[in-house]
Amino acid sequence: MSDTPEILIEERRCLGLITLNRPEALNALTLGMVRSMRTALDRWAADPEIACVAIRGAGRKAFCAGGDILTIYRQKQEGHAEESLVFWAEEYALNRLIKRYPKPYLAFIDGIVMGGGVGVSIHGSHRIAGERFQFAMPEVGIGFFPDVGATYVLPRLPWRSGYYLALTGKRIGRGFAAALGLVTHSVEGARFDAIIDGLAEGRPAHRVLVGETVPHGEAPELAHIGTIAQCFGGEAVEAILAALDDFAAKGAAFAAEAAAAIRAKSPTSLKVTLEALRRARELEIEDSLKLEYRICRHIIDGHDLYEGIRAQVIDKDRHPRWQPETLAGVSAEAVAAHFNELDRADLAFDGGAP
């Protein structure tokens, strides 16, 4: 075990600063990190000396690549799959707190931001991207679904782009992310420390950032936004694939790549994800997170999440054996079951968030 703390919590005069400190694991979130963040944020919300909060990731590769899925896999192997629900419940409560936080919350994102990393950044008031910014919600590739409030965020993005991101798991750079509203400011990653110093001095966030912003950069996906808008408007995964195949048959390589990406994913995850986005697009963040937690309670009793983690992370053979193997094998009843009540308690918020 390393003696290096996995998260650093600091108070720098007017600033509460969080550093995710697991660079060797791409700063993946653990339950301990979630709890430390929650404790700090609750304290700083009530502290009149703290004007704003900032979060960053250690190292150069990632802000945060997601949750600690190795622990989720181990818990299943040991016969304690329900322990994962503790992590998700506390993580989702943290996501809600960030969304409702009463003070500016600035996420400094350089490198990879995926999954759980999206949850502790996208809901903040300021999402500041460095030049290495790479965003993705790739959960359908491990038999899961975009969670951490992504069911709230993604269906609200323009041009049906959130559906494209959710079903393909594709990575995008800061140019396209800024066009979608996922990024609020682009700055040079080397300037993060200087901006943090300015915040610590008590300068308002907008005044510190105004002199540091740079052009967001290229967004090659915008050339295909019409294809995305038309193809991902379908209410069934099969309809989306048929539309993409039609474009591909006319020579659209972008559509062919998107269709191939979707077909590699868990059929169950694809259908559950699309239904979750459909249900959550009119919900507030709290109800979206409750919906996500209910899906998690069903997924831990299933096969694909653990098979996806095995194939992508444990054995790394990259050939998951999904059950069912095809979209046709996933019935409407099986999808609907993921949203049913269970004997296990639904997610509840303790009122700690403003």
C-alpha positions as a Markdown table, in Angstrom:
| # | Residue | x | y | z |
|---|---|---|---|---|
| 1 | Met | 0.0 | 0.0 | 0.0 |
| 2 | Ser | 1.3 | 3.5 | -0.9 |
| 3 | Asp | 1.6 | 6.1 | 1.8 |
| 4 | Thr | 0.7 | 8.8 | -0.7 |
| 5 | Pro | -2.8 | 10.2 | 0.0 |
| 6 | Glu | -5.2 | 9.5 | -2.9 |
| 7 | Ile | -6.8 | 12.9 | -2.5 |
| 8 | Leu | -5.4 | 16.3 | -1.2 |
| 9 | Ile | -7.7 | 18.8 | 0.5 |
| 10 | Glu | -6.3 | 22.2 | 1.0 |
| 11 | Glu | -7.4 | 25.7 | 2.0 |
| 12 | Arg | -5.5 | 28.4 | 0.3 |
| 13 | Arg | -6.8 | 31.6 | 1.8 |
| 14 | Cys | -10.0 | 32.2 | -0.1 |
| 15 | Leu | -9.9 | 29.0 | -2.0 |
| 16 | Gly | -10.9 | 25.4 | -1.2 |
| 17 | Leu | -8.7 | 23.2 | -3.4 |
| 18 | Ile | -9.2 | 19.5 | -4.2 |
| 19 | Thr | -6.5 | 17.5 | -6.0 |
| 20 | Leu | -7.3 | 14.0 | -7.1 |
| 21 | Asn | -4.0 | 12.3 | -6.4 |
| 22 | Arg | -3.9 | 8.8 | -8.1 |
| 23 | Pro | -2.1 | 9.6 | -11.3 |
| 24 | Glu | -1.0 | 6.0 | -11.7 |
| 25 | Ala | -4.7 | 5.0 | -11.8 |
| 26 | Leu | -5.6 | 8.0 | -13.9 |
| 27 | Asn | -7.1 | 9.6 | -10.8 |
| 28 | Ala | -10.0 | 7.1 | -10.7 |
| 29 | Leu | -12.4 | 7.8 | -7.8 |
| 30 | Thr | -12.6 | 5.6 | -4.8 |
| 31 | Leu | -15.2 | 5.6 | -2.0 |
| 32 | Gly | -12.7 | 7.3 | 0.3 |
| 33 | Met | -12.1 | 10.1 | -2.2 |
| 34 | Val | -15.8 | 10.6 | -2.6 |
| 35 | Arg | -16.2 | 10.9 | 1.1 |
| 36 | Ser | -13.3 | 13.3 | 1.5 |
| 37 | Met | -14.7 | 15.5 | -1.2 |
| 38 | Arg | -18.1 | 15.5 | 0.4 |
| 39 | Thr | -16.8 | 16.4 | 3.8 |
| 40 | Ala | -14.7 | 19.3 | 2.4 |
| 41 | Leu | -17.4 | 20.7 | 0.3 |
| 42 | Asp | -19.9 | 20.7 | 3.1 |
| 43 | Arg | -17.4 | 22.5 | 5.3 |
| 44 | Trp | -16.5 | 25.1 | 2.7 |
| 45 | Ala | -20.1 | 25.8 | 1.8 |
| 46 | Ala | -20.6 | 27.1 | 5.4 |
| 47 | Asp | -17.2 | 28.8 | 5.7 |
| 48 | Pro | -17.4 | 32.6 | 4.9 |
| 49 | Glu | -13.7 | 32.7 | 4.3 |
| 50 | Ile | -13.9 | 30.4 | 1.4 |
| 51 | Ala | -15.1 | 32.2 | -1.7 |
| 52 | Cys | -14.9 | 29.4 | -4.2 |
| 53 | Val | -13.8 | 25.8 | -4.8 |
| 54 | Ala | -11.5 | 24.3 | -7.4 |
| 55 | Ile | -10.7 | 20.7 | -8.3 |
| 56 | Arg | -7.9 | 19.3 | -10.4 |
| 57 | Gly | -6.2 | 16.0 | -11.2 |
| 58 | Ala | -2.6 | 15.1 | -10.5 |
| 59 | Gly | -0.3 | 14.1 | -13.4 |
| 60 | Arg | -0.5 | 14.9 | -17.1 |
| 61 | Lys | -2.6 | 12.1 | -18.4 |
| 62 | Ala | -5.9 | 12.5 | -16.8 |
| 63 | Phe | -8.2 | 14.7 | -14.7 |
| 64 | Cys | -10.1 | 11.6 | -13.7 |
| 65 | Ala | -10.8 | 8.6 | -15.9 |
| 66 | Gly | -13.8 | 7.4 | -13.9 |
| 67 | Gly | -14.7 | 5.3 | -10.9 |
| 68 | Asp | -12.7 | 2.5 | -9.4 |
| 69 | Ile | -14.2 | -0.4 | -11.5 |
| 70 | Leu | -11.6 | -2.9 | -10.3 |
| 71 | Thr | -13.2 | -2.7 | -6.9 |
| 72 | Ile | -16.6 | -3.2 | -8.3 |
| 73 | Tyr | -15.4 | -6.3 | -10.1 |
| 74 | Arg | -13.7 | -7.6 | -7.0 |
| 75 | Gln | -16.8 | -7.1 | -4.9 |
| 76 | Lys | -18.8 | -9.2 | -7.3 |
| 77 | Gln | -16.2 | -12.0 | -7.3 |
| 78 | Glu | -16.2 | -12.0 | -3.5 |
| 79 | Gly | -20.0 | -12.3 | -3.4 |
| 80 | His | -20.6 | -8.8 | -2.2 |
| 81 | Ala | -21.9 | -7.0 | -5.3 |
| 82 | Glu | -24.3 | -4.9 | -3.2 |
| 83 | Glu | -21.3 | -3.1 | -1.7 |
| 84 | Ser | -21.0 | -1.2 | -5.0 |
| 85 | Leu | -24.3 | 0.4 | -4.2 |
| 86 | Val | -22.7 | 2.3 | -1.3 |
| 87 | Phe | -20.2 | 3.8 | -3.7 |
| 88 | Trp | -22.8 | 4.8 | -6.3 |
| 89 | Ala | -25.2 | 6.2 | -3.6 |
| 90 | Glu | -22.5 | 8.4 | -2.1 |
| 91 | Glu | -21.0 | 9.4 | -5.5 |
| 92 | Tyr | -24.4 | 10.4 | -6.8 |
| 93 | Ala | -25.1 | 12.5 | -3.7 |
| 94 | Leu | -21.7 | 14.2 | -4.3 |
| 95 | Asn | -22.7 | 14.9 | -7.9 |
| 96 | Arg | -26.0 | 16.5 | -6.7 |
| 97 | Leu | -24.1 | 18.6 | -4.2 |
| 98 | Ile | -21.8 | 19.9 | -6.9 |
| 99 | Lys | -24.7 | 20.8 | -9.1 |
| 100 | Arg | -26.4 | 22.7 | -6.3 |
| 101 | Tyr | -23.3 | 24.2 | -4.8 |
| 102 | Pro | -23.8 | 27.7 | -3.4 |
| 103 | Lys | -20.3 | 28.9 | -4.4 |
| 104 | Pro | -18.4 | 28.9 | -7.7 |
| 105 | Tyr | -17.0 | 25.4 | -8.4 |
| 106 | Leu | -14.2 | 25.4 | -10.9 |
| 107 | Ala | -13.0 | 22.1 | -12.5 |
| 108 | Phe | -9.5 | 22.3 | -14.1 |
| 109 | Ile | -9.6 | 19.6 | -16.7 |
| 110 | Asp | -6.5 | 18.6 | -18.7 |
| 111 | Gly | -6.2 | 15.1 | -20.2 |
| 112 | Ile | -8.8 | 12.4 | -19.9 |
| 113 | Val | -12.2 | 13.0 | -18.2 |
| 114 | Met | -14.6 | 10.1 | -18.3 |
| 115 | Gly | -17.3 | 8.5 | -16.2 |
| 116 | Gly | -16.9 | 9.5 | -12.5 |
| 117 | Gly | -14.6 | 12.3 | -13.5 |
| 118 | Val | -17.4 | 13.8 | -15.5 |
| 119 | Gly | -19.6 | 13.7 | -12.5 |
| 120 | Val | -17.2 | 15.7 | -10.3 |
| 121 | Ser | -16.6 | 18.3 | -13.1 |
| 122 | Ile | -19.5 | 18.8 | -15.5 |
| 123 | His | -22.0 | 19.9 | -12.8 |
| 124 | Gly | -19.8 | 22.7 | -11.6 |
| 125 | Ser | -20.2 | 26.3 | -12.5 |
| 126 | His | -16.9 | 26.5 | -14.4 |
| 127 | Arg | -15.4 | 23.7 | -16.6 |
| 128 | Ile | -11.9 | 24.9 | -17.6 |
| 129 | Ala | -10.2 | 22.8 | -20.3 |
| 130 | Gly | -6.5 | 22.5 | -21.1 |
| 131 | Glu | -5.2 | 21.6 | -24.5 |
| 132 | Arg | -5.0 | 17.9 | -23.7 |
| 133 | Phe | -8.7 | 17.7 | -22.7 |
| 134 | Gln | -10.4 | 14.5 | -23.9 |
| 135 | Phe | -14.0 | 13.8 | -22.9 |
| 136 | Ala | -15.9 | 10.5 | -23.1 |
| 137 | Met | -18.7 | 8.6 | -21.5 |
| 138 | Pro | -17.7 | 5.0 | -22.6 |
| 139 | Glu | -19.8 | 3.0 | -20.2 |
| 140 | Val | -21.8 | 1.0 | -22.8 |
| 141 | Gly | -18.4 | -0.6 | -23.7 |
| 142 | Ile | -18.2 | -2.2 | -20.3 |
| 143 | Gly | -21.9 | -3.2 | -20.0 |
| 144 | Phe | -22.8 | -0.2 | -17.9 |
| 145 | Phe | -24.5 | 3.1 | -18.8 |
| 146 | Pro | -23.6 | 6.8 | -18.6 |
| 147 | Asp | -24.4 | 7.7 | -15.0 |
| 148 | Val | -23.1 | 10.4 | -12.5 |
| 149 | Gly | -25.9 | 12.7 | -13.7 |
| 150 | Ala | -25.0 | 12.1 | -17.4 |
| 151 | Thr | -28.7 | 11.1 | -18.0 |
| 152 | Tyr | -29.5 | 14.7 | -17.0 |
| 153 | Val | -26.7 | 16.3 | -19.1 |
| 154 | Leu | -26.5 | 14.3 | -22.3 |
| 155 | Pro | -30.1 | 14.5 | -23.6 |
| 156 | Arg | -30.0 | 18.3 | -23.1 |
| 157 | Leu | -27.0 | 18.8 | -25.5 |
| 158 | Pro | -27.8 | 20.3 | -28.9 |
| 159 | Trp | -28.1 | 18.3 | -32.1 |
| 160 | Arg | -28.8 | 15.0 | -30.4 |
| 161 | Ser | -25.0 | 14.9 | -29.7 |
| 162 | Gly | -25.5 | 13.5 | -26.2 |
| 163 | Tyr | -27.1 | 10.4 | -27.7 |
| 164 | Tyr | -24.2 | 10.1 | -30.1 |
| 165 | Leu | -21.7 | 10.3 | -27.2 |
| 166 | Ala | -23.6 | 7.9 | -25.0 |
| 167 | Leu | -24.2 | 5.2 | -27.6 |
| 168 | Thr | -20.8 | 5.3 | -29.3 |
| 169 | Gly | -18.6 | 6.1 | -26.3 |
| 170 | Lys | -16.5 | 8.3 | -28.6 |
| 171 | Arg | -13.9 | 10.7 | -27.2 |
| 172 | Ile | -14.1 | 14.4 | -28.1 |
| 173 | Gly | -11.7 | 17.3 | -27.7 |
| 174 | Arg | -12.3 | 20.6 | -26.1 |
| 175 | Gly | -13.3 | 22.3 | -29.3 |
| 176 | Phe | -16.4 | 20.2 | -29.8 |
| 177 | Ala | -17.0 | 20.0 | -26.0 |
| 178 | Ala | -17.1 | 23.8 | -25.9 |
| 179 | Ala | -19.5 | 23.9 | -28.8 |
| 180 | Leu | -21.8 | 21.6 | -26.9 |
| 181 | Gly | -21.5 | 23.6 | -23.7 |
| 182 | Leu | -19.6 | 21.0 | -21.8 |
| 183 | Val | -16.6 | 23.3 | -21.5 |
| 184 | Thr | -17.0 | 26.9 | -20.3 |
| 185 | His | -13.4 | 28.1 | -20.7 |
| 186 | Ser | -10.3 | 27.0 | -22.6 |
| 187 | Val | -6.9 | 28.0 | -21.2 |
| 188 | Glu | -3.4 | 26.7 | -21.5 |
| 189 | Gly | -2.8 | 23.8 | -19.0 |
| 190 | Ala | 0.4 | 25.5 | -17.9 |
| 191 | Arg | -1.6 | 28.4 | -16.6 |
| 192 | Phe | -3.8 | 26.3 | -14.2 |
| 193 | Asp | -1.5 | 27.1 | -11.2 |
| 194 | Ala | -1.5 | 30.8 | -11.9 |
| 195 | Ile | -5.3 | 30.9 | -12.1 |
| 196 | Ile | -5.6 | 28.9 | -8.9 |
| 197 | Asp | -3.2 | 31.4 | -7.2 |
| 198 | Gly | -5.5 | 34.2 | -8.4 |
| 199 | Leu | -8.5 | 32.5 | -6.9 |
| 200 | Ala | -6.7 | 32.0 | -3.6 |
| 201 | Glu | -6.1 | 35.8 | -3.5 |
| 202 | Gly | -9.9 | 36.3 | -3.5 |
| 203 | Arg | -10.2 | 37.5 | -7.1 |
| 204 | Pro | -13.6 | 36.6 | -8.7 |
| 205 | Ala | -13.4 | 33.7 | -11.0 |
| 206 | His | -14.6 | 35.6 | -14.1 |
| 207 | Arg | -12.0 | 38.2 | -13.6 |
| 208 | Val | -9.2 | 35.7 | -13.2 |
| 209 | Leu | -10.3 | 33.7 | -16.3 |
| 210 | Val | -11.0 | 36.6 | -18.7 |
| 211 | Gly | -7.3 | 37.3 | -19.2 |
| 212 | Glu | -6.4 | 33.6 | -19.5 |
| 213 | Thr | -8.8 | 32.3 | -22.1 |
| 214 | Val | -7.6 | 31.0 | -25.5 |
| 215 | Pro | -9.5 | 29.8 | -28.6 |
| 216 | His | -11.2 | 26.5 | -27.9 |
| 217 | Gly | -9.6 | 24.9 | -31.0 |
| 218 | Glu | -10.9 | 22.7 | -33.8 |
| 219 | Ala | -14.2 | 20.8 | -33.6 |
| 220 | Pro | -14.1 | 18.3 | -36.5 |
| 221 | Glu | -17.4 | 16.7 | -35.4 |
| 222 | Leu | -19.2 | 19.9 | -36.3 |
| 223 | Ala | -18.8 | 18.9 | -40.0 |
| 224 | His | -21.0 | 15.9 | -39.2 |
| 225 | Ile | -23.5 | 17.5 | -36.9 |
| 226 | Gly | -26.3 | 17.1 | -39.5 |
| 227 | Thr | -25.7 | 13.4 | -39.6 |
| 228 | Ile | -25.7 | 13.1 | -35.8 |
| 229 | Ala | -28.9 | 15.1 | -35.6 |
| 230 | Gln | -30.7 | 13.0 | -38.1 |
| 231 | Cys | -29.4 | 9.6 | -37.2 |
| 232 | Phe | -29.6 | 9.9 | -33.4 |
| 233 | Gly | -33.1 | 11.1 | -33.4 |
| 234 | Gly | -34.5 | 7.6 | -33.4 |
| 235 | Glu | -36.3 | 6.3 | -30.4 |
| 236 | Ala | -34.8 | 2.8 | -30.8 |
| 237 | Val | -31.2 | 1.7 | -31.1 |
| 238 | Glu | -32.1 | -0.3 | -34.2 |
| 239 | Ala | -33.6 | 2.8 | -35.8 |
| 240 | Ile | -30.4 | 4.8 | -35.1 |
| 241 | Leu | -28.3 | 2.0 | -36.6 |
| 242 | Ala | -30.5 | 1.8 | -39.7 |
| 243 | Ala | -30.2 | 5.6 | -40.2 |
| 244 | Leu | -26.4 | 5.4 | -39.8 |
| 245 | Asp | -26.2 | 2.5 | -42.2 |
| 246 | Asp | -28.2 | 4.4 | -44.8 |
| 247 | Phe | -25.7 | 7.3 | -44.5 |
| 248 | Ala | -22.8 | 4.9 | -44.6 |
| 249 | Ala | -24.1 | 3.3 | -47.8 |
| 250 | Lys | -24.0 | 6.7 | -49.4 |
| 251 | Gly | -20.3 | 7.1 | -48.6 |
| 252 | Ala | -20.4 | 8.7 | -45.1 |
| 253 | Ala | -17.4 | 7.3 | -43.3 |
| 254 | Phe | -18.3 | 9.1 | -40.1 |
| 255 | Ala | -21.7 | 7.3 | -40.0 |
| 256 | Ala | -20.0 | 3.9 | -40.7 |
| 257 | Glu | -17.5 | 4.5 | -37.9 |
| 258 | Ala | -20.3 | 5.4 | -35.5 |
| 259 | Ala | -22.4 | 2.4 | -36.4 |
| 260 | Ala | -19.4 | 0.1 | -35.9 |
| 261 | Ala | -18.7 | 1.6 | -32.5 |
| 262 | Ile | -22.3 | 1.0 | -31.4 |
| 263 | Arg | -22.3 | -2.6 | -32.6 |
| 264 | Ala | -19.3 | -3.4 | -30.4 |
| 265 | Lys | -21.1 | -2.4 | -27.3 |
| 266 | Ser | -23.3 | -4.3 | -24.9 |
| 267 | Pro | -26.8 | -4.7 | -26.5 |
| 268 | Thr | -28.5 | -4.5 | -23.1 |
| 269 | Ser | -26.5 | -1.4 | -22.1 |
| 270 | Leu | -27.4 | 0.3 | -25.4 |
| 271 | Lys | -31.1 | -0.2 | -25.0 |
| 272 | Val | -31.1 | 0.7 | -21.3 |
| 273 | Thr | -29.0 | 3.8 | -22.0 |
| 274 | Leu | -31.3 | 5.1 | -24.7 |
| 275 | Glu | -34.3 | 4.5 | -22.5 |
| 276 | Ala | -32.6 | 6.3 | -19.5 |
| 277 | Leu | -31.8 | 9.3 | -21.7 |
| 278 | Arg | -35.4 | 9.4 | -22.9 |
| 279 | Arg | -36.8 | 9.2 | -19.4 |
| 280 | Ala | -34.4 | 11.7 | -17.8 |
| 281 | Arg | -34.5 | 14.5 | -20.5 |
| 282 | Glu | -37.4 | 16.2 | -18.6 |
| 283 | Leu | -36.2 | 15.4 | -15.1 |
| 284 | Glu | -34.3 | 17.5 | -12.6 |
| 285 | Ile | -30.9 | 16.4 | -11.5 |
| 286 | Glu | -32.2 | 14.7 | -8.3 |
| 287 | Asp | -34.7 | 12.5 | -10.1 |
| 288 | Ser | -32.1 | 11.7 | -12.8 |
| 289 | Leu | -29.7 | 10.5 | -10.2 |
| 290 | Lys | -32.4 | 8.5 | -8.5 |
| 291 | Leu | -33.2 | 6.9 | -11.9 |
| 292 | Glu | -29.5 | 6.0 | -12.4 |
| 293 | Tyr | -29.3 | 4.5 | -9.0 |
| 294 | Arg | -32.3 | 2.3 | -9.6 |
| 295 | Ile | -30.6 | 1.0 | -12.8 |
| 296 | Cys | -27.5 | 0.2 | -10.9 |
| 297 | Arg | -29.5 | -1.9 | -8.4 |
| 298 | His | -30.6 | -4.1 | -11.3 |
| 299 | Ile | -27.2 | -4.1 | -13.1 |
| 300 | Ile | -25.4 | -5.7 | -10.2 |
| 301 | Asp | -27.6 | -8.7 | -10.6 |
| 302 | Gly | -26.7 | -9.0 | -14.3 |
| 303 | His | -23.9 | -10.3 | -16.4 |
| 304 | Asp | -22.6 | -7.6 | -18.8 |
| 305 | Leu | -21.0 | -5.1 | -16.4 |
| 306 | Tyr | -18.7 | -7.7 | -15.0 |
| 307 | Glu | -18.0 | -9.3 | -18.3 |
| 308 | Gly | -17.2 | -5.9 | -19.8 |
| 309 | Ile | -14.7 | -5.1 | -16.9 |
| 310 | Arg | -13.1 | -8.5 | -17.4 |
| 311 | Ala | -12.7 | -8.1 | -21.1 |
| 312 | Gln | -11.5 | -4.4 | -21.1 |
| 313 | Val | -9.6 | -4.2 | -17.8 |
| 314 | Ile | -8.8 | -7.6 | -16.2 |
| 315 | Asp | -7.9 | -9.9 | -19.1 |
| 316 | Lys | -7.7 | -7.1 | -21.7 |
| 317 | Asp | -8.7 | -9.5 | -24.5 |
| 318 | Arg | -11.2 | -6.8 | -25.7 |
| 319 | His | -13.7 | -9.5 | -26.7 |
| 320 | Pro | -16.6 | -9.3 | -24.2 |
| 321 | Arg | -19.2 | -12.1 | -24.5 |
| 322 | Trp | -22.4 | -10.1 | -24.0 |
| 323 | Gln | -25.6 | -11.8 | -22.8 |
| 324 | Pro | -27.8 | -11.4 | -24.9 |
| 325 | Glu | -25.3 | -11.1 | -27.8 |
| 326 | Thr | -27.6 | -9.1 | -30.1 |
| 327 | Leu | -30.1 | -6.2 | -29.9 |
| 328 | Ala | -32.8 | -8.6 | -31.1 |
| 329 | Gly | -32.3 | -10.7 | -28.0 |
| 330 | Val | -32.9 | -7.7 | -25.6 |
| 331 | Ser | -36.7 | -7.6 | -25.1 |
| 332 | Ala | -38.6 | -4.4 | -24.2 |
| 333 | Glu | -39.6 | -6.2 | -20.9 |
| 334 | Ala | -35.9 | -6.7 | -20.0 |
| 335 | Val | -35.2 | -3.1 | -20.6 |
| 336 | Ala | -38.2 | -1.9 | -18.6 |
| 337 | Ala | -37.2 | -4.2 | -15.7 |
| 338 | His | -34.1 | -2.0 | -15.1 |
| 339 | Phe | -36.4 | 0.8 | -14.1 |
| 340 | Asn | -38.6 | -1.2 | -11.7 |
| 341 | Glu | -38.7 | -0.8 | -8.0 |
| 342 | Leu | -36.9 | -3.4 | -5.9 |
| 343 | Asp | -36.9 | -4.3 | -2.2 |
| 344 | Arg | -33.6 | -2.4 | -1.9 |
| 345 | Ala | -34.2 | 1.2 | -1.0 |
| 346 | Asp | -34.1 | 3.9 | -3.7 |
| 347 | Leu | -31.6 | 6.7 | -3.5 |
| 348 | Ala | -32.4 | 9.4 | -1.1 |
| 349 | Phe | -30.7 | 12.7 | -0.4 |
| 350 | Asp | -30.0 | 13.8 | 3.1 |
| 351 | Gly | -30.7 | 17.4 | 2.6 |
| 352 | Gly | -27.0 | 18.4 | 3.0 |
| 353 | Ala | -26.9 | 20.0 | -0.4 |
| 354 | Pro | -28.3 | 23.5 | -0.6 |
